[in-house]
Every structure is written in structure tokens, then in C-alpha cells.
Amino acid sequence: MQQDTVTATPEAITLIRSLKEEHGDLMFHQSGGCCDGSAPMCYPLGEFLTGPMDVLLGEIEGCPFYIGKRQWERWQHTRLILDVTPGRGAGFSIEAPRGVRFLIRSEVCHQDTR
């Protein structure tokens, strides 16, 4: 049974729907660190430019979800679960003014050895 590479909690889906009403189409990029930590960042669609070093993992509520290729090489054995928690995250992500932040939880996936 193949499982989704990236999914979301009901709370994250509720927040995404609200943000889409306010901002229109959205996209996510799982940050690999630096100034914004290693948090999933949410942007209006097209405001973050992806390139050949980004991997499209799938969509959540119609929003593409990307991760850097080098980071994905380390995390490819996991299922990423987008969640939301109270608190202020990175200022670049559009949910920040709401006093909440997206975060990633993960589950280790078993590799098919067939």
C-alpha cells in the first residue's frame, strides 16, 4: 500500500482553507534551515521561486508542497505531516500574523524491498 509522502492534520487543513480565502492560491516549501529554521513556509502561489534543486512532494488542499532536493535525500524515508501550533514562527510564512505557525511532524516509512 503506497502512502502519501506529505499529508496534513485537520487543524492544518482548516488553517490552509482560511489562508486561501484571504490570500488566494498558496504553496509550501519545507525550509532546510538558515534564517527561517527548518519549518514549512507558506507563500502565495508563485511568490517563492522553485528551481531544479526543489522536489515537488505532492499537494495539500490543492497547494503544491516542495522540499529542497538535498534535504529530501535525507528525509525520503519519512512521511511529512503538516501541522499547526500556537506561537510565532518565521516572519516569512503568511500564517505568522495569526499567532500560529506551521510545523512538520514525521513518521518513518518502511521501504518496499521487492
N, C-alpha and C positions, 0 to 999 in steps of 0.2 A: 504494500500500500504506500503510495507516494504522498508525502505530506507537504503542505505549503512551506516554503522557505521563510516567508515573512507573514505574520498574522498580527492581529490586534485584539486587545481586550475590549469588552463592551464600553468601558469608560473612555478609551481612546477613540473608538468609533463615534461616540456621542460628541466628543470634542472636535473631531475632524469635520463632522457634519455642520457643527456650529461655525467653525472657521471657514468652511466653504461658503456658507451663507453670507458671511461678511467679506471674504476676500476673493471668492471665485475658485477656479481650479487650483489645486495645490500639488506639491511634490515633496518628497522626503529625500534627505541624504544622510546616511549614517556617517557621522564625522569620525575621523581617526585620531583626534586629539588636537593639540596646539591650543589656540586661544578659545575655542569653544568646547574643550573637553572631548570626551568620546560619547557624545549624545546624538540622538537623531534630531536633525534640524528640519523644520517645516518652512517652506517658502511658497509664495505664489508661483504657480507653474511658469517656468521659464526664467525666473529671477536668479536661479543658481545654474550656472552653465556646467553641464556634464561633458565628459570627454572620453577618449578611448581607455582611460585608466579607471573608469567607473563601470560597475556591473549593475544592471537592472535586475533586482531580485523578484519583482512582482509588483502588484498593486494592492493598496488598501483603500477601500471605498472609492475606487477609480483614480487614486493618486499614485503615480509611479514612486517606487522606493528603490533608491540606489545606494550602493556602498562602494568605497574605493577598492580596486582590484587587489591590491596588496593586503588590505585588511580582510577582504573576503577569503583570500587564500588561507588565512589563519583561522577564520570563523566558519568555513564552509561545512563543518561537521555539526553545526548548530542550526536550530530553528530560531529566528529572531521574533520576539513578541513585543510589539509596540504597546506601551502602557503610558499612563499619565499619573502624576503625583503632585500634591501641593508643593509649592516652593518656586523660587525664581531660578530658571535655568539660564542658558546663554541668551544674550540680548539679540542675537541674530535670528532666532526662531520666532515665528509670528504668534505663538501662544504665550510668550513671555509676559506681555502686559496683563494677562488674565490671572496671574498669580499661581499658575501651574506650569508644569514642564513635561514634555515627553521624555520617556526613558525606554531603554531596551532591556528586556529580560531575555534569557535564552534557555533553550533545552538542547541537550546533546542528542543528536540523531544517530541512529545506528546505520552504518553504511551497508548497502546491499553488496554482498560479496559474490553474487552469482556471476 
